[in-house]
Amino acid sequence: MPNPSFKRIIRSLMVCIVPMLLFMAFVSVSAQDDACTPSGEVTRGGELRFGRWEEPLTFDPQVPGDNGSIYLIVQVFDTLVRPDATGTGLEPGLAESWEVSDDELTYTFHLRDAMFSTGEPVTAADVVFSLERAREDGRGYAFLFAPFNSITAVDDKTVEITLNAPFSPMLSTVSVFAASIVPQAVVEADPDGFGDAPVGSGPFMVEEYSRGNQVVLVPNPYYWELGMDCELLPYLDRITVQYIPESNSRVLGFRNGDFDVIAIVPYNEAASLQSMDGVTVEVAELYRLDYVYLNHEDPLLSNESFRLALNYAADRQAILDLVFFGFGELPNGYMPKMNFWSADVPLIPYDPERAAELLVEAGYNGELLEIMIPAGDAPSEQIATILQQSWAAVGINAQLLEVESSSTFGLAAAGDYQALVSYITSDINDDDELATLQADGSAASGFFSFFSRYNNPEVNDLLAQARATSDTAERAALYAQVQDIVYNDGYSVPLNFSPYVNAYYDYVVGWQNISTGWWWLREVWLDQ
């Protein structure tokens, strides 16, 4: 647990709830509603200076799978349905209401009056184009839309989606960043350049996109949503997001007043930052798992006994204490702790003797195992060093391989690695996305079971059953089976159900890291 001597720690305690939304129609107030009543006073204007360690690779929402891109894409684009203020629930986005047919096969979405940042209206044709584009073969997140049978524009403001079979995570799926609505005409005019010069209907526009340096966001003058003062969001005039991959540099910049907010505070710095006057340290519980990716196509790691030896020889408690400073929880699964996480799956213990036995079963002869870490990421280096030492104690020959942080994702995608210290978060509030992304070897995804190349036909079948039923108890039982099987197949080396730790000055109002990992910047303002 975190140090109890912290004077102020805001915990975003996200209750993992199963969104029972399949048969509900939502209605929201549009920005044009004259009945708005002010609910609070805000100060408009100003610039938020934000330091983070991940840079966006693209602003094209139908392309990436990296959080560096995703967390800024959601500031620029809208989806039909979106995560709520906590990330655990759903609320209307571009669709102000929807209906579901009795057989659960047809969803009808009614669009609000919204415009892209060009001033052009968002139409049903744009929605059809965007979702069809998202599910094209070869798109990384196309697997999420596999249950879709057809996407049809009934009229300019109505979209009908039919399914091949009942699909329990349907509403969560259309809330994913990859389902962001893009303007058909703009994309078709320059599909390759759209990721560098995006046009969305979200609260912000991209004024500057300097790779390896910074992104500057400014308000979309045509955004539809009203703030607490009954004026259009967002509140800020400008957000400058600087790419600072080196952890200590990010903290030093914050101390010096160069940033108003920094994301991913090193755990060892949390107490020190909290001692600063006028500073809040946010500990946000979210759908995140820190773990060591394993490439199952590698000759050494294709052996299940060797993978399990890595797990039994991993001193996770030492990592939790020394690297995470007690923030988090030892994991008993292969994916983040979400709605259907099961406490009944036994934790793989730290047991060097059992690890040594498994190495004999694996026929291990001292072959080298490279642990890839992103350059400048001090916690990842600490984790890898502890693992190297604990693995060496049972005879595993491991060494650290430091690479540029912007390259780790590409190397993993290409299968050009053995082990990688990293993490994963969920983009939606339903287990299906990550359960499928990480462990369904049959999914038509370009992520290859999230770069692990794992494929277990039994797991593939269980996951198909889980997404086809809306019975909560049945889904829970199926996901518990999957959790048990994949975890004990040595899919990876899970390390920690870890929170995000961020720091901001107290004049930053409305900041919150939600359970899906990002921050809704549209409602942030500066009390200065």
C-alpha positions as CSV (number, residue, x, y, z in Angstrom):
1,M,0.0,0.0,0.0
2,P,1.2,3.6,-0.5
3,N,3.0,5.4,2.3
4,P,0.2,6.5,4.8
5,S,2.2,9.7,5.6
6,F,1.2,11.3,2.4
7,K,-0.7,14.5,3.3
8,R,-3.0,14.5,0.2
9,I,-3.4,11.6,-2.1
10,I,-6.4,11.5,-4.3
11,R,-7.4,7.9,-5.1
12,S,-9.5,7.5,-8.1
13,L,-11.1,4.3,-6.8
14,M,-12.7,2.8,-9.9
15,V,-15.4,0.3,-9.0
16,C,-15.2,-2.5,-11.6
17,I,-18.8,-2.8,-12.6
18,V,-20.4,-4.7,-15.5
19,P,-22.2,-2.2,-17.6
20,M,-25.7,-3.5,-18.0
21,L,-26.5,-1.3,-21.0
22,L,-27.6,-3.6,-23.7
23,F,-31.3,-2.8,-23.6
24,M,-31.1,0.9,-22.5
25,A,-31.6,4.0,-24.7
26,F,-29.8,7.1,-23.6
27,V,-30.8,10.7,-24.1
28,S,-28.5,13.6,-23.5
29,V,-28.8,17.4,-23.7
30,S,-27.2,18.8,-26.8
31,A,-25.1,21.9,-26.9
32,Q,-28.0,23.8,-28.5
33,D,-30.4,23.2,-25.6
34,D,-31.5,26.6,-24.3
35,A,-32.6,25.0,-21.0
36,C,-29.0,24.7,-19.6
37,T,-28.6,25.9,-16.0
38,P,-25.1,26.8,-14.9
39,S,-23.8,24.3,-12.3
40,G,-20.6,25.9,-11.3
41,E,-18.1,28.7,-11.9
42,V,-15.0,28.2,-13.9
43,T,-12.1,30.3,-15.2
44,R,-11.8,30.0,-19.0
45,G,-8.6,30.4,-21.0
46,G,-4.9,29.7,-20.3
47,E,-2.4,27.1,-21.3
48,L,-2.0,23.7,-19.7
49,R,1.7,22.5,-19.9
50,F,1.7,18.7,-19.7
51,G,4.7,16.4,-19.6
52,R,4.4,12.8,-20.5
53,W,6.7,10.0,-21.4
54,E,4.9,8.5,-24.4
55,E,4.7,10.3,-27.7
56,P,1.9,9.8,-30.3
57,L,2.9,7.8,-33.4
58,T,-0.2,8.9,-35.3
59,F,-3.5,10.8,-34.9
60,D,-5.3,8.5,-37.3
61,P,-7.7,6.6,-34.9
62,Q,-8.0,3.6,-37.1
63,V,-4.2,2.9,-37.1
64,P,-2.4,2.7,-33.8
65,G,-2.4,0.5,-30.7
66,D,0.0,2.5,-28.6
67,N,-1.2,4.6,-25.6
68,G,1.1,7.5,-26.7
69,S,-1.3,7.9,-29.6
70,I,-4.6,6.7,-28.1
71,Y,-4.6,9.1,-25.1
72,L,-4.4,12.1,-27.4
73,I,-6.7,10.8,-30.1
74,V,-9.5,10.7,-27.6
75,Q,-9.1,14.4,-27.1
76,V,-9.5,15.1,-30.8
77,F,-12.2,12.7,-31.9
78,D,-15.6,11.6,-30.8
79,T,-17.2,8.1,-30.7
80,L,-20.9,7.1,-30.8
81,V,-20.7,6.1,-27.1
82,R,-17.9,7.2,-24.7
83,P,-16.6,6.2,-21.3
84,D,-18.1,8.3,-18.5
85,A,-16.2,10.6,-16.1
86,T,-14.7,7.6,-14.3
87,G,-14.2,5.2,-17.3
88,T,-16.1,2.4,-15.6
89,G,-19.5,3.3,-17.3
90,L,-20.7,4.6,-20.6
91,E,-22.6,7.7,-21.7
92,P,-23.7,9.2,-25.0
93,G,-21.2,10.6,-27.3
94,L,-22.0,11.5,-30.9
95,A,-25.1,9.3,-30.5
96,E,-27.5,11.1,-28.2
97,S,-29.7,8.0,-28.0
98,W,-30.0,4.5,-29.3
99,E,-32.3,1.5,-29.3
100,V,-31.6,-2.3,-29.3
101,S,-33.9,-4.8,-31.0
102,D,-35.5,-7.5,-28.9
103,D,-33.3,-10.2,-30.6
104,E,-30.2,-8.1,-29.7
105,L,-29.0,-8.1,-33.3
106,T,-29.9,-4.5,-34.4
107,Y,-28.6,-1.3,-32.8
108,T,-30.0,2.0,-34.0
109,F,-28.0,5.1,-33.1
110,H,-29.4,8.7,-33.4
111,L,-26.8,11.3,-34.0
112,R,-26.7,14.7,-32.2
113,D,-26.1,17.9,-34.1
114,A,-22.3,17.9,-34.1
115,M,-19.6,19.3,-36.4
116,F,-16.0,18.5,-37.3
117,S,-13.4,21.1,-36.6
118,T,-13.7,22.2,-40.2
119,G,-17.3,23.3,-39.6
120,E,-18.8,20.5,-41.6
121,P,-21.6,18.4,-40.0
122,V,-21.0,14.9,-38.7
123,T,-23.3,12.7,-40.8
124,A,-24.4,9.1,-40.8
125,A,-22.3,8.6,-43.9
126,D,-19.2,9.6,-41.9
127,V,-20.1,7.1,-39.2
128,V,-20.6,4.3,-41.7
129,F,-17.3,5.2,-43.4
130,S,-15.4,5.3,-40.1
131,L,-16.7,2.0,-38.7
132,E,-16.2,0.2,-42.1
133,R,-12.7,1.6,-42.1
134,A,-12.0,0.4,-38.6
135,R,-13.0,-3.2,-39.4
136,E,-11.0,-3.5,-42.7
137,D,-8.7,-6.5,-42.9
138,G,-5.3,-5.6,-41.6
139,R,-6.5,-2.9,-39.2
140,G,-5.1,-3.7,-35.7
141,Y,-8.5,-3.4,-33.9
142,A,-10.6,-4.9,-36.7
143,F,-11.1,-8.0,-34.5
144,L,-13.4,-5.9,-32.2
145,F,-15.8,-5.3,-35.0
146,A,-15.9,-8.9,-36.3
147,P,-19.5,-9.4,-35.0
148,F,-20.8,-6.6,-37.2
149,N,-22.8,-7.8,-40.1
150,S,-23.8,-4.4,-41.7
151,I,-23.5,-0.7,-41.0
152,T,-26.1,1.4,-42.7
153,A,-27.1,5.1,-42.9
154,V,-30.8,5.1,-42.5
155,D,-30.8,8.9,-43.0
156,D,-28.3,11.7,-42.3
157,K,-28.7,11.4,-38.5
158,T,-29.5,7.7,-38.0
159,V,-27.1,4.7,-38.2
160,E,-28.2,1.1,-38.0
161,I,-25.7,-1.7,-37.1
162,T,-26.7,-5.3,-37.4
163,L,-24.8,-8.1,-35.8
164,N,-24.1,-11.7,-36.8
165,A,-25.0,-12.9,-33.3
166,P,-25.7,-11.3,-29.9
167,F,-22.6,-9.5,-28.8
168,S,-22.5,-8.5,-25.2
169,P,-19.7,-5.9,-25.4
170,M,-21.3,-4.0,-28.3
171,L,-21.7,-0.6,-26.6
172,S,-18.3,-0.7,-25.1
173,T,-16.9,-1.7,-28.5
174,V,-18.3,1.4,-30.2
175,S,-16.7,3.5,-27.4
176,V,-13.2,2.4,-28.3
177,F,-10.8,4.9,-29.8
178,A,-10.6,2.9,-33.0
179,A,-14.4,3.6,-33.5
180,S,-13.7,7.3,-33.6
181,I,-15.7,9.1,-36.3
182,V,-13.6,10.7,-39.0
183,P,-14.7,12.9,-41.9
184,Q,-15.0,10.8,-45.0
185,A,-14.1,13.5,-47.4
186,V,-11.0,14.6,-45.6
187,V,-9.7,11.1,-45.2
188,E,-10.3,10.1,-48.7
189,A,-8.6,13.3,-50.0
190,D,-5.3,12.3,-48.2
191,P,-5.5,8.9,-46.4
192,D,-1.8,8.7,-45.7
193,G,-1.5,12.2,-44.4
194,F,-4.6,12.1,-42.1
195,G,-2.6,10.9,-39.1
196,D,-0.4,13.9,-39.3
197,A,-3.1,16.5,-40.0
198,P,-6.2,15.0,-38.2
199,V,-9.7,16.4,-38.3
200,G,-12.2,15.3,-35.7
201,S,-15.3,16.4,-33.9
202,G,-13.8,16.2,-30.4
203,P,-13.1,19.1,-28.1
204,F,-9.6,19.9,-29.4
205,M,-7.8,20.3,-32.7
206,V,-4.1,19.6,-33.3
207,E,-2.3,22.9,-33.9
208,E,1.2,21.4,-33.9
209,Y,2.4,17.8,-34.1
210,S,6.2,17.8,-33.8
211,R,7.4,14.2,-33.6
212,G,9.8,13.5,-30.8
213,N,9.0,16.9,-29.3
214,Q,5.5,18.0,-28.6
215,V,1.8,18.3,-29.5
216,V,-0.2,21.5,-29.2
217,L,-3.9,21.2,-28.9
218,V,-6.4,24.1,-29.2
219,P,-10.2,24.2,-28.9
220,N,-12.4,23.0,-31.7
221,P,-14.7,26.0,-32.1
222,Y,-17.5,23.8,-33.3
223,Y,-17.5,21.3,-30.4
224,W,-21.0,20.4,-29.2
225,E,-20.8,19.9,-25.4
226,L,-21.6,22.6,-22.8
227,G,-19.5,23.2,-19.7
228,M,-20.6,24.1,-16.1
229,D,-21.1,27.7,-17.2
230,C,-23.4,26.7,-20.1
231,E,-20.8,27.7,-22.6
232,L,-19.2,25.4,-25.1
233,L,-16.3,23.2,-23.9
234,P,-13.3,23.1,-23.6
235,Y,-12.3,25.6,-21.0
236,L,-8.6,25.9,-21.9
237,D,-7.2,27.9,-24.8
238,R,-4.2,25.7,-25.4
239,I,-2.6,22.5,-24.2
240,T,1.1,21.8,-24.9
241,V,2.0,18.2,-24.4
242,Q,5.7,17.6,-24.3
243,Y,7.4,14.3,-24.8
244,I,9.8,13.7,-21.9
245,P,10.7,10.0,-21.9
246,E,13.3,10.2,-19.2
247,S,11.5,9.9,-15.8
248,N,13.9,12.1,-13.8
249,S,13.8,14.9,-16.4
250,R,10.0,14.9,-16.2
251,V,10.0,15.2,-12.4
252,L,12.7,17.9,-12.5
253,G,10.7,19.9,-15.0
254,F,7.7,19.7,-12.8
255,R,9.7,20.8,-9.7
256,N,11.0,23.8,-11.7
257,G,7.5,24.8,-12.8
258,D,8.0,23.9,-16.5
259,F,4.9,21.7,-16.3
260,D,1.5,22.1,-14.7
261,V,0.9,18.3,-14.9
262,I,3.1,15.3,-15.4
263,A,2.0,11.8,-16.0
264,I,3.6,8.6,-14.8
265,V,5.5,9.8,-11.8
266,P,8.2,7.4,-10.8
267,Y,6.9,5.6,-7.7
268,N,10.0,6.5,-5.7
269,E,9.3,10.2,-6.3
270,A,5.7,10.3,-5.2
271,A,6.3,11.1,-1.6
272,S,8.8,13.8,-2.4
273,L,6.5,15.5,-4.9
274,Q,3.6,15.3,-2.4
275,S,5.7,17.2,0.1
276,M,5.7,20.2,-2.2
277,D,3.4,23.0,-1.3
278,G,0.4,23.3,-3.7
279,V,0.9,19.9,-5.3
280,T,-1.4,17.0,-5.5
281,V,-0.3,13.5,-6.3
282,E,-3.0,11.4,-7.9
283,V,-3.0,7.6,-7.5
284,A,-5.4,6.4,-10.1
285,E,-6.7,2.8,-10.0
286,L,-7.2,1.7,-13.5
287,Y,-7.4,-1.2,-15.9
288,R,-3.6,-1.7,-16.1
289,L,-1.2,-4.6,-15.7
290,D,2.6,-4.3,-15.7
291,Y,4.2,-7.5,-17.0
292,V,7.0,-9.0,-19.1
293,Y,5.9,-9.8,-22.6
294,L,7.2,-13.2,-23.9
295,N,7.5,-14.1,-27.5
296,H,6.2,-17.6,-27.8
297,E,7.7,-18.0,-31.3
298,D,11.2,-17.6,-29.9
299,P,12.8,-21.1,-29.6
300,L,13.6,-20.7,-26.0
301,L,10.2,-19.2,-25.0
302,S,8.2,-21.7,-27.0
303,N,8.8,-24.1,-24.2
304,E,6.0,-23.8,-21.6
305,S,8.1,-25.2,-18.8
306,F,10.7,-22.5,-19.4
307,R,8.1,-19.8,-19.4
308,L,6.7,-21.1,-16.1
309,A,10.2,-21.3,-14.6
310,L,10.5,-17.6,-15.3
311,N,7.3,-17.0,-13.4
312,Y,8.3,-19.2,-10.4
313,A,11.7,-17.5,-10.2
314,A,10.3,-14.0,-10.4
315,D,10.5,-12.2,-7.1
316,R,7.4,-10.1,-7.6
317,Q,7.2,-9.0,-4.0
318,A,10.6,-7.5,-4.2
319,I,9.6,-5.7,-7.4
320,L,6.4,-4.4,-5.7
321,D,8.4,-3.1,-2.7
322,L,11.5,-1.8,-4.4
323,V,10.1,-0.5,-7.7
324,F,6.5,0.3,-7.1
325,F,7.0,1.3,-3.5
326,G,3.9,-0.7,-2.5
327,F,1.6,0.8,-5.0
328,G,-0.5,-2.0,-6.6
329,E,-1.2,-5.6,-6.0
330,L,0.4,-8.9,-7.0
331,P,-1.4,-10.2,-10.1
332,N,-3.0,-13.7,-10.5
333,G,-3.9,-13.2,-14.2
334,Y,-2.6,-12.3,-17.6
335,M,-4.6,-9.1,-18.1
336,P,-5.7,-6.2,-16.0
337,K,-8.0,-6.6,-13.0
338,M,-11.4,-5.8,-14.6
339,N,-15.1,-6.7,-14.3
340,F,-14.7,-10.5,-14.4
341,W,-11.4,-10.9,-12.6
342,S,-11.4,-14.0,-10.4
343,A,-9.9,-14.1,-7.0
344,D,-10.1,-17.9,-7.1
345,V,-7.1,-18.3,-9.5
346,P,-4.1,-19.1,-7.2
347,L,-1.2,-16.8,-7.4
348,I,2.0,-18.4,-8.9
349,P,4.3,-18.1,-5.9
350,Y,8.0,-17.2,-5.7
351,D,9.5,-20.6,-5.6
352,P,13.1,-20.9,-6.9
353,E,13.1,-24.7,-6.2
354,R,10.1,-25.3,-8.4
355,A,11.7,-23.0,-11.1
356,A,14.8,-25.1,-11.0
357,E,12.8,-28.3,-11.6
358,L,11.0,-26.7,-14.5
359,L,14.3,-25.7,-16.1
360,V,15.3,-29.3,-16.0
361,E,12.0,-30.3,-17.6
362,A,12.6,-27.7,-20.3
363,G,16.0,-29.0,-21.1
364,Y,17.5,-25.5,-20.5
365,N,21.2,-25.3,-21.2
366,G,22.1,-21.7,-20.4
367,E,20.9,-20.0,-23.6
368,L,20.8,-16.2,-23.4
369,L,17.5,-14.5,-22.7
370,E,17.4,-10.8,-23.6
371,I,15.1,-8.5,-21.5
372,M,14.3,-5.5,-23.6
373,I,13.6,-2.2,-21.8
374,P,12.8,1.3,-23.0
375,A,15.7,3.7,-22.7
376,G,15.3,6.3,-19.9
377,D,12.5,4.4,-18.2
378,A,14.0,4.0,-14.7
379,P,11.3,1.7,-13.3
380,S,11.6,-0.7,-16.2
381,E,15.3,-0.9,-15.7
382,Q,14.9,-1.6,-12.0
383,I,12.3,-4.3,-12.8
384,A,14.6,-5.9,-15.4
385,T,17.6,-5.8,-13.0
386,I,15.6,-7.5,-10.2
387,L,14.4,-10.2,-12.6
388,Q,17.9,-10.7,-14.0
389,Q,19.2,-11.3,-10.5
390,S,16.4,-13.6,-9.4
391,W,16.5,-15.6,-12.6
392,A,20.3,-15.9,-12.3
393,A,19.8,-17.4,-8.9
394,V,18.2,-20.5,-10.6
395,G,20.6,-20.6,-13.5
396,I,18.9,-18.5,-16.1
397,N,21.3,-16.4,-18.2
398,A,19.5,-13.1,-18.8
399,Q,20.8,-9.7,-19.9
400,L,19.3,-6.3,-20.3
401,L,18.8,-4.8,-23.8
402,E,18.1,-1.0,-23.8
403,V,16.4,0.4,-26.8
404,E,14.8,3.8,-27.7
405,S,11.4,3.9,-26.0
406,S,9.7,4.9,-29.3
407,S,11.1,1.7,-30.9
408,T,9.9,-0.9,-28.4
409,F,6.3,-1.1,-29.8
410,G,7.6,-1.7,-33.4
411,L,10.1,-4.3,-32.3
412,A,7.5,-6.2,-30.4
413,A,5.0,-6.0,-33.3
414,A,7.6,-7.4,-35.6
415,G,8.4,-10.2,-33.2
416,D,12.0,-9.0,-32.9
417,Y,12.4,-9.6,-29.2
418,Q,12.4,-12.3,-26.6
419,A,11.1,-10.6,-23.4
420,L,10.0,-7.0,-22.9
421,V,9.2,-5.1,-19.7
422,S,6.1,-3.1,-20.4
423,Y,2.4,-2.9,-19.5
424,I,-1.1,-2.9,-21.0
425,T,-4.3,-1.0,-20.3
426,S,-7.9,-1.5,-21.5
427,D,-9.4,1.0,-23.9
428,I,-13.0,0.0,-22.9
429,N,-14.8,-1.0,-19.7
430,D,-15.5,-4.6,-20.8
431,D,-13.1,-7.5,-20.5
432,D,-13.6,-8.6,-24.1
433,E,-11.1,-6.2,-25.7
434,L,-8.1,-7.3,-23.7
435,A,-9.0,-10.9,-23.3
436,T,-9.3,-11.2,-27.0
437,L,-6.4,-8.9,-27.9
438,Q,-4.0,-10.7,-25.6
439,A,-5.1,-14.3,-25.7
440,D,-7.3,-15.1,-28.7
441,G,-5.0,-16.6,-31.3
442,S,-7.8,-17.0,-33.8
443,A,-8.7,-13.2,-33.8
444,A,-8.0,-11.4,-37.0
445,S,-5.7,-8.9,-35.3
446,G,-2.4,-7.5,-36.4
447,F,-1.3,-7.7,-32.8
448,F,-0.7,-11.5,-32.7
449,S,-2.1,-12.0,-29.2
450,F,-0.5,-8.7,-28.3
451,F,2.9,-9.7,-29.7
452,S,3.1,-12.9,-27.7
453,R,2.1,-15.2,-30.6
454,Y,0.1,-17.2,-28.0
455,N,-2.6,-19.5,-29.4
456,N,-4.6,-22.0,-27.4
457,P,-7.7,-23.4,-29.2
458,E,-9.5,-24.0,-25.9
459,V,-9.1,-20.4,-24.9
460,N,-10.2,-19.2,-28.3
461,D,-13.5,-21.1,-27.9
462,L,-14.1,-19.9,-24.4
463,L,-13.7,-16.3,-25.4
464,A,-16.1,-16.8,-28.3
465,Q,-18.7,-18.1,-25.9
466,A,-18.1,-15.2,-23.5
467,R,-18.8,-12.5,-26.0
468,A,-21.9,-14.2,-27.3
469,T,-23.8,-14.3,-24.0
470,S,-25.3,-11.4,-22.1
471,D,-25.7,-13.6,-18.9
472,T,-23.4,-12.0,-16.4
473,A,-22.8,-15.1,-14.3
474,E,-22.0,-17.2,-17.4
475,R,-19.6,-14.5,-18.7
476,A,-17.8,-14.4,-15.3
477,A,-17.4,-18.2,-15.2
478,L,-16.0,-18.2,-18.8
479,Y,-13.5,-15.4,-18.1
480,A,-12.4,-17.1,-14.9
481,Q,-11.6,-20.2,-16.9
482,V,-9.7,-18.2,-19.4
483,Q,-7.8,-16.4,-16.7
484,D,-6.7,-19.7,-15.1
485,I,-5.7,-21.4,-18.3
486,V,-3.7,-18.5,-19.9
487,Y,-2.0,-17.5,-16.6
488,N,-0.8,-21.1,-16.0
489,D,0.3,-21.5,-19.6
490,G,3.0,-19.0,-18.8
491,Y,1.6,-16.5,-21.3
492,S,3.8,-13.8,-19.7
493,V,5.4,-12.8,-16.4
494,P,2.7,-10.7,-14.7
495,L,4.2,-8.2,-12.2
496,N,1.7,-5.8,-10.8
497,F,-1.9,-4.6,-11.0
498,S,-0.4,-1.1,-10.9
499,P,-2.0,2.4,-10.6
500,Y,-1.0,5.5,-12.5
501,V,0.7,8.1,-10.4
502,N,0.4,11.6,-11.7
503,A,1.3,15.0,-10.2
504,Y,-0.3,18.4,-10.8
505,Y,-0.3,21.8,-9.2
506,D,-3.5,22.6,-7.2
507,Y,-4.5,25.4,-9.6
508,V,-5.2,22.6,-12.2
509,V,-8.9,21.9,-11.7
510,G,-10.9,18.9,-13.2
511,W,-7.9,16.7,-13.8
512,Q,-8.7,13.0,-13.4
513,N,-7.0,9.8,-14.8
514,I,-9.9,7.5,-15.6
515,S,-9.9,3.7,-15.5
516,T,-9.3,3.3,-19.2
517,G,-6.0,5.1,-18.8
518,W,-6.5,8.6,-20.2
519,W,-7.6,12.0,-19.0
520,W,-10.7,14.0,-20.2
521,L,-8.9,17.3,-20.8
522,R,-12.1,19.0,-22.1
523,E,-13.2,19.8,-18.6
524,V,-9.8,20.8,-17.1
525,W,-9.4,24.5,-16.2
526,L,-6.8,26.7,-14.4
527,D,-7.7,28.5,-11.2
528,Q,-5.2,31.3,-11.7
